[in-house]
Amino acid sequence: MRFKGLDLNLLVVLDALLTERNLSAAARRINLS
């Protein structure tokens, strides 16, 4: 797997989505809404 172009911020988003199981709640968790 190549990590050169990987945006590590996406891991934060993925973690929030998996934790909250809800897109709106995940957005609130990472202060995007």
N, C-alpha and C positions, 0 to 999 in steps of 0.2 A: 504494500500500500504506500502511496506517495503522500507525504504530509506537507510538501512545500507550499502548496496553494490552499491549505486548509485554514479556514478562519476559526480560530479557537473559541471565539465568542459563540459559535454555533453549539459548542458543548454546553455552555451555560443555558442556552435556549432549550436544548434537548433535555437537560437535567430538570429544568422547570416544568416542561411538558410531561415528563414521566412522573414527576412528583405530584403535580396538580391534577393530571388527567383531564384538563380543561384548558382550552386555548386562552380564554379571557382571564382565568385565574393565573395562568402561567405568565401572561403579559403583565398583569399587576405585580406578580412576584419579582419580575426583573425590571419593574418600573418603566414599562413601555405604553401603558395606557392610563 
